Each structure stands twice: as C-alpha cells, then as structure tokens.
Amino acid sequence: MLKFHSQKCNLLKHGMEETWKKSLEKQVLFDDSDVPDWLLTEILQRLPLKHIFMFKCISKRWLALISDPFFARLYITRINNTLSLSASQPWNLLFRYLYEVRIVPSSMIGTRIALKQSHDFSCPGFSLNFVPSSKHDCPIKILASSNGLLLCSESFYWQKIYYICNPLIQQCIALPKPPRVIKSVAIGFICKDDCYKLVRFPTADDGSYSLYSVQLETFSSKTGEWHCSMVDCPLSDYYIKTDSLVVNYNGRLHWLEFRHSKIVTYNPETDGRLDLMNLPENKQSEHLCLLGVTHGRFRYFEVTDTCLGPREVCVFVVSDYAAQHWCLEYRVKFSDSWSGEHDLFVPKDKFYVFPLALHPLDFGVVYLGYGGCLVSYNLTTRKMEVVHRNFYSHQLLPFVLSPWPTTIPPPFW
C-alpha cells in the first residue's frame, strides 16, 4: 500500500513538472511577427553588449538585425551620446603575465581578470581559454590592447608567434612569424577601422646598426606581411624595460626610456624616425613609473622610490602635447592612507609600494601593488581599498571594451 502511494506521488510530481515546463515554454516562446523591425532594434540596443551577442541565436530575424552594420552604428552612437553610458563603459584590469603557474588558481589562468565588478567580464563571457597555445603549462602572455582587441604571445622572450583576439566574442587569428627572432622587444599595437598594425622595437641598442638608427619590424593587416625598416633614432644607447607597456595615444606609440628618462614616440603611419618626448621636469622616480591614458588624456604615474621619508604618489597630465607641457594633477603622501576594509590593517612603512595602472575612466583613482595585494587608491579622498588579496603579477593591462565588438578580418596569408 505504501509502495503504491509512493508511486502515485511520483506520477503526480512528474505530471506537475511536465505541466510547469509546458507553461514555461509558452511564456518563453512568443511570436514577434507583429513587432516592427524599428521597435525590436530599439529594444535590442538597450541590452548589455554580452547579451546582444547571445541573442543572435534566437531567430534568423534577430541574427539579421544584430549583424546589420546599421545596428552597430546605432548602438555606438547611443553610447557616445549618453553621458552616463559612456562614463560607465565596461573595462577591467587584466593580468598580462602569470609567472608562478603552480600557485595561481586555475580560474585566474583562464579569465586573467583582476577586478570582478563588471558582468561583461564574467566567465564564460570573457576568457582566454580559446586562444591556442603549444605551451600548456605556460599561460598565454597579454602584450597590448587596442579598440577591444588583445595582442597575445606564447612567450615573454624570443617571441615568434602572435595572436590577435577578441575575448568577448572569442575570435582569434595567428599572425605570420616575424622575420627576425629577437630576445627582447617592446611591441606596439594599434587597431583602427578594422585594420591593425604591430610594431616591434628592440628594447636595447645592441650595436648591430649604425649610430642613431634602429630597425623596426611592422606588420599590417592590409598587406598580411611584416616589413623591416631602418629609422632614425635620437638616442644611441637607449634602454627600454622588456615588460614596459607601450601606450597608444592619438595614433602614436609611446615607450618609456629609462637610461635618459625620456619617452620614445613613433607614428607607424607617417614617421620615418623615432622622436623624443620630455617627462615632467619635477618628476622624482627613476623606475617606479608608467604611462597611461584616462578619458583621452595622456598621463604619467609614479611612486617616489626613495627610502628617506614617506613615499609619494604623483600623477601628471599633458596639457599641451605639441609643446610637451606637463601639469601636476596629484601629489599625495601614501602614509596618509587607510584601507577601506575595517578588518585589514596594513603597516604603512614596511611594504614595497609600486604603481600598476591608471584607472582608464576615473582621473582620481590609481592602482598600486602594496603588501602582496592589489589595491585601488583614491587620490582625492586618500582612501585605499584592497581589490585582490593574493597578487601574483606585477604587470596589469587596463582593458576597455569598445562600444561595439571589433571583428577581426579573416586572414588571407
């Protein structure tokens, strides 16, 4: 009797589940034939970018509307014309290199995300697991970004293979191998109007060429080939750190040069020479510094590398690029800082402090390495917040998603 009662309950439960499933299907599946294209377009363009691409598979009609170039232009125009939307453009900090793979969580190897605040970067929507690599025990290196695309490589030194990828839509292509194998290069990456260029610049003068000249290697997606060119160099004994991030600003590439405390600039479209740009006259750091761009402004960020007295965090901005005029935005004593977490107290003078990144959208926020943690530091309120406790890398890349995903043209090489 009890067995019969149990079977009856199971049948009733199964019947209720089937009824619920059918009811849910009726709610989800609907006929949109009465909805005009213009109204459906208005609805779709107000959705988060990640969801829009997921909805391509709803129907052929939705796929056609979203894939139409008009939809992309409309979406970008809406983002640019809405101040609140343009100010909240999705972005994140990515770990460029992961050295100690054995102690790094497997989730970090795949996503490489330092901050967790954006839904557009949530796994599996954003990942580098789709990028091919012959070195399974060594995660891919992120070298640069431009217009929503990432430039990656399998190795840190002796780079031979490069990948261009869009992690949001998981598109990736491999580039032809460069003509020369160089131990250490600083590589610039510029993407504009669905075309991109790479520039490889030796990080130090090895004396292989005539005085005040250097050989650059440039790859263009238009030609599908590498091109070697000898260009004039104003320094004969320059030195650029191997892991120094190359910054793209107004179509020019910028490298920090540490031996002479200069910025080396290059325009891959027009220049036949490298140019020098002065750093701020009242800068104090020789090594703990970096370049970056915040809301279209070219900036210099440093932490004083002196052991005498409290460290200072300084940010300068270019007020006149052509005249190379810098203005001091912030000079803050780091010892005045307190953590935003009440249960965490970090001794002020024991730990090494070094700059990691400028916030790409907020002028008042920078990111520092401090006491084995990645911290955000508000230069206005002088408040510090730990955003990543177990910090495994000294290299971060600010990565801002483009208003509309940049598609990579199919390779023809």
C-alpha positions in Angstrom: 0.0 0.0 0.0 2.8 2.4 0.9 4.6 1.4 -2.3 1.5 2.2 -4.4 1.1 5.5 -2.6 4.8 6.4 -3.3 4.4 5.6 -7.0 1.3 7.7 -7.2 3.1 10.6 -5.6 5.9 10.3 -8.1 3.5 10.3 -11.0 1.7 13.4 -9.7 5.1 15.1 -9.2 6.2 14.1 -12.7 2.9 15.4 -14.1 3.2 18.7 -12.3 6.8 19.1 -13.7 5.7 18.5 -17.2 2.8 21.0 -16.8 5.2 23.6 -15.4 7.7 23.0 -18.3 4.9 23.4 -20.9 3.7 26.6 -19.2 7.3 28.0 -19.1 7.8 27.2 -22.8 4.6 29.1 -23.7 5.9 32.1 -21.7 9.4 32.0 -23.4 8.3 31.2 -26.9 6.4 34.1 -28.4 5.5 35.4 -31.8 7.3 38.6 -32.6 6.0 38.9 -36.2 3.8 41.8 -35.1 6.8 43.7 -33.7 8.2 46.0 -36.4 11.9 46.0 -37.0 12.5 49.5 -35.7 10.9 48.7 -32.4 12.8 45.4 -32.0 16.0 47.3 -32.8 15.2 49.9 -30.2 14.7 47.2 -27.6 17.8 45.2 -28.5 20.2 48.2 -28.5 19.3 48.9 -24.9 20.6 45.5 -23.7 24.1 44.8 -22.4 26.5 44.0 -25.1 27.2 40.5 -23.9 23.5 39.6 -24.0 23.1 41.0 -27.5 25.5 38.6 -29.0 23.9 35.7 -27.1 20.5 36.6 -28.6 21.8 36.2 -32.1 20.7 32.5 -31.9 17.1 33.4 -31.0 16.0 33.5 -34.7 17.2 34.3 -38.2 15.4 37.7 -37.9 17.3 38.6 -34.7 20.6 37.4 -36.2 20.0 39.6 -39.3 19.1 42.7 -37.3 22.1 42.4 -34.9 24.5 41.6 -37.7 23.5 44.6 -39.8 26.2 47.3 -39.7 23.4 49.9 -39.1 22.7 48.2 -35.7 26.4 48.6 -34.7 26.5 52.3 -35.7 23.2 52.9 -33.9 24.5 51.2 -30.8 27.8 53.1 -30.8 26.0 56.5 -31.4 23.7 55.8 -28.4 26.6 55.0 -26.1 28.6 58.1 -27.2 25.6 60.5 -26.9 24.6 59.3 -23.5 27.0 60.7 -20.9 26.1 58.1 -18.1 26.6 55.2 -20.5 29.9 56.5 -21.9 31.2 57.1 -18.4 30.3 53.5 -17.4 31.9 51.8 -20.4 32.9 48.3 -19.4 36.5 47.8 -18.5 38.8 45.8 -16.4 42.4 45.2 -15.4 44.0 42.0 -16.9 47.0 40.2 -15.7 49.5 40.4 -18.5 51.8 37.6 -17.4 51.4 34.8 -14.8 54.8 33.5 -13.7 54.1 31.1 -10.8 51.5 29.0 -12.5 51.7 26.3 -9.9 50.3 28.6 -7.2 47.8 30.5 -9.4 44.2 29.4 -9.2 43.0 27.8 -12.4 40.2 30.2 -12.7 42.6 33.1 -12.9 44.6 31.4 -15.7 41.5 31.3 -17.9 39.9 34.7 -17.2 43.0 36.8 -16.2 40.7 39.3 -14.6 41.9 41.4 -11.7 38.6 43.1 -10.9 35.2 41.5 -10.5 32.8 44.4 -10.8 31.7 44.1 -14.4 29.2 41.5 -15.7 30.6 41.8 -19.2 33.8 40.2 -17.9 32.2 37.3 -16.1 33.2 33.8 -17.1 32.3 32.3 -19.5 31.6 35.5 -21.3 35.2 36.7 -21.1 38.1 34.2 -21.3 41.4 33.5 -23.0 40.9 29.7 -22.9 40.1 29.7 -26.6 43.5 31.1 -27.6 45.6 28.2 -29.0 48.9 27.6 -27.3 51.6 24.9 -27.7 52.8 25.5 -24.1 50.1 24.1 -22.0 52.0 24.6 -18.8 52.6 28.3 -19.5 49.6 30.6 -19.9 49.4 33.0 -22.8 51.0 36.4 -22.4 48.9 39.6 -23.0 51.2 42.2 -24.7 48.9 45.0 -25.6 45.3 46.1 -26.4 43.6 48.4 -28.8 39.9 49.1 -29.7 38.7 46.0 -27.8 41.3 43.6 -29.2 44.2 41.9 -27.4 47.6 41.1 -28.8 49.0 37.9 -27.2 52.1 35.7 -27.4 53.2 32.3 -26.1 56.4 33.6 -24.7 58.0 36.6 -22.9 61.4 36.4 -24.6 62.2 35.2 -28.1 58.7 35.9 -29.3 57.8 34.0 -32.5 54.0 33.6 -32.5 51.5 36.4 -32.1 47.7 36.2 -31.8 45.1 38.9 -32.3 41.9 38.0 -30.4 38.6 39.4 -29.2 37.9 37.6 -25.9 34.3 38.9 -25.7 33.2 37.1 -28.9 36.0 34.5 -28.7 37.6 35.3 -32.1 41.3 34.7 -32.7 43.8 34.5 -35.5 47.5 33.8 -35.6 49.9 36.1 -37.4 52.8 35.1 -39.7 56.1 34.7 -37.9 58.3 37.9 -37.8 61.4 37.9 -40.0 63.8 38.1 -37.1 63.9 36.3 -33.7 65.0 38.9 -31.1 65.4 38.1 -27.4 63.6 41.2 -26.1 61.2 43.5 -27.9 58.7 46.2 -26.8 55.7 45.8 -29.1 53.1 48.4 -30.0 49.6 47.6 -31.3 47.1 50.0 -33.0 43.7 48.9 -34.3 41.5 51.4 -36.2 38.7 50.9 -38.7 39.0 47.1 -38.6 42.7 47.4 -39.6 45.6 46.9 -37.2 49.4 47.3 -37.1 52.1 45.8 -34.9 55.5 47.5 -34.3 58.4 45.5 -32.8 61.1 47.7 -31.3 64.3 46.2 -29.7 64.4 47.1 -26.0 68.1 48.0 -26.1 70.7 49.1 -28.7 72.9 46.1 -29.3 75.3 47.9 -31.7 74.2 45.9 -34.7 73.4 49.0 -36.7 74.9 52.4 -37.4 74.8 55.1 -34.8 71.4 56.7 -34.2 69.4 54.2 -36.2 67.3 51.2 -35.3 65.5 48.5 -37.3 61.7 48.3 -36.7 59.5 45.5 -37.8 55.9 46.4 -38.7 53.0 44.0 -39.5 50.0 45.4 -41.3 46.7 43.5 -41.6 46.2 45.2 -45.0 49.2 43.5 -46.6 49.4 40.5 -44.3 53.2 40.8 -44.2 56.0 42.0 -41.9 58.0 45.0 -43.2 61.5 45.8 -41.9 62.7 49.4 -42.0 65.6 51.4 -40.7 64.5 54.5 -38.9 66.4 57.4 -37.3 66.8 57.2 -33.5 67.7 60.3 -31.5 69.5 58.1 -28.9 72.4 55.8 -29.5 72.3 53.9 -26.2 68.6 53.8 -25.3 67.2 51.3 -22.8 63.5 50.2 -22.5 62.3 47.6 -20.0 61.2 44.4 -21.5 57.9 44.4 -19.7 57.3 48.1 -20.3 53.8 48.7 -21.6 53.6 50.5 -25.0 50.9 53.2 -24.8 48.9 54.2 -27.9 47.8 57.8 -27.8 46.4 59.8 -30.8 47.8 57.2 -33.2 51.3 57.4 -31.8 53.1 54.7 -29.8 54.9 55.7 -26.6 57.7 53.8 -24.9 59.3 54.9 -21.5 63.1 55.1 -22.0 64.9 54.7 -18.6 68.6 55.5 -19.3 67.9 59.1 -20.4 64.5 59.5 -18.7 62.6 60.2 -21.9 59.6 59.0 -23.8 60.3 57.5 -27.3 57.4 58.1 -29.7 56.6 56.7 -33.1 53.8 57.1 -35.7 53.6 53.9 -37.8 51.5 55.7 -40.5 53.8 58.6 -41.3 57.1 58.6 -39.4 60.4 57.5 -40.8 62.0 58.3 -37.4 61.7 57.9 -33.7 61.1 61.1 -31.7 61.7 62.0 -28.1 59.3 63.5 -25.6 60.2 65.0 -22.3 58.9 63.7 -19.0 57.7 66.1 -16.3 60.6 68.3 -15.0 59.6 67.8 -11.4 59.2 64.0 -11.5 61.1 62.2 -8.8 61.1 58.5 -9.6 63.6 56.8 -11.9 62.0 53.3 -12.1 58.6 53.2 -10.3 56.6 54.9 -13.1 54.4 54.2 -16.0 52.4 55.9 -18.8 48.7 55.6 -19.4 45.5 57.2 -20.8 42.5 58.3 -18.8 39.4 59.5 -20.7 41.5 60.6 -23.6 44.2 62.4 -21.5 47.9 61.3 -21.7 49.2 60.8 -18.1 52.4 59.9 -16.2 52.1 58.0 -12.9 54.9 57.5 -10.4 55.7 56.4 -6.8 58.8 58.0 -5.3 61.5 55.3 -5.0 63.3 56.9 -2.1 63.9 55.3 1.3 64.0 58.7 3.0 60.7 59.8 4.4 57.2 58.7 3.3 56.5 57.7 -0.3 54.6 60.0 -2.5 52.1 59.1 -5.3 52.2 61.6 -8.2 50.2 61.9 -11.4 51.0 64.3 -14.2 48.9 65.1 -17.3 49.9 66.5 -20.7 48.3 70.0 -21.0 49.9 70.7 -24.5 51.1 67.6 -26.3 52.9 69.5 -29.2 54.7 71.8 -26.7 55.4 68.8 -24.3 53.9 70.7 -21.3 53.0 68.6 -18.3 50.8 69.7 -15.3 50.9 68.1 -11.9 47.5 66.7 -11.0 48.1 64.9 -7.7 50.9 64.7 -5.2 49.8 62.6 -2.2 51.8 61.2 0.7 50.9 57.5 0.7 51.4 57.3 4.5 48.2 59.2 5.0 46.2 56.3 3.6 43.8 53.9 5.3 42.3 50.8 4.0 38.6 50.7 3.2 38.3 47.3 4.9 38.0 47.6 8.7 39.3 44.1 9.3 42.5 44.7 7.4 45.4 46.8 8.6 48.5 47.1 6.5 51.6 48.5 8.1 52.4 51.8 6.3 56.2 51.7 6.1 57.1 48.0 5.8 55.9 47.1 2.4 57.2 47.9 -1.1 54.8 50.2 -3.0 54.8 50.3 -6.8 52.5 51.7 -9.5 50.4 49.2 -11.5 47.8 51.1 -13.6 45.8 54.2 -14.1 42.1 54.0 -14.0 41.0 54.4 -17.7 37.9 56.4 -16.9 38.3 58.0 -13.4 41.1 60.6 -13.0 41.1 60.3 -9.2 41.8 56.5 -8.9 45.1 54.6 -9.4 46.1 51.0 -8.8 49.2 50.0 -6.7 51.0 46.9 -5.5 51.2 47.0 -1.8 52.0 44.4 0.8 51.3 41.5 -1.6 47.9 42.9 -2.6 46.5 44.8 -5.5 44.9 48.0 -4.1 42.9 50.8 -5.5 43.9 54.2 -4.2 41.6 57.3 -4.4 43.9 60.3 -4.8 41.1 62.7 -3.7 39.8 61.0 -0.5 43.2 59.3 0.1 41.4 56.0 0.8 42.8 52.7 -0.1 40.8 49.5 -0.8 42.2 46.0 -1.3 40.7 44.6 -4.5 42.8 41.5 -4.9 44.5 39.9 -1.8 46.7 37.3 -3.4 48.5 39.3 -6.1 50.7 37.1 -8.3 51.8 39.5 -11.0 53.4 42.9 -11.3 52.0 43.5 -14.7 48.5 44.8 -15.4 46.8 46.0 -18.6 43.8 48.3 -18.4 41.4 46.9 -21.0 38.3 48.9 -22.1 35.7 47.2 -24.2 34.9 49.0 -27.4 31.2 50.3 -27.7 30.8 47.6 -30.3 33.0 44.5 -30.6 35.7 44.8 -33.2 35.7 41.9 -35.6 39.0 40.6 -36.9 39.1 40.3 -40.7 39.7 36.7 -41.9 43.4 36.1 -42.6 44.5 35.9 -46.2 48.1 34.9 -45.5 
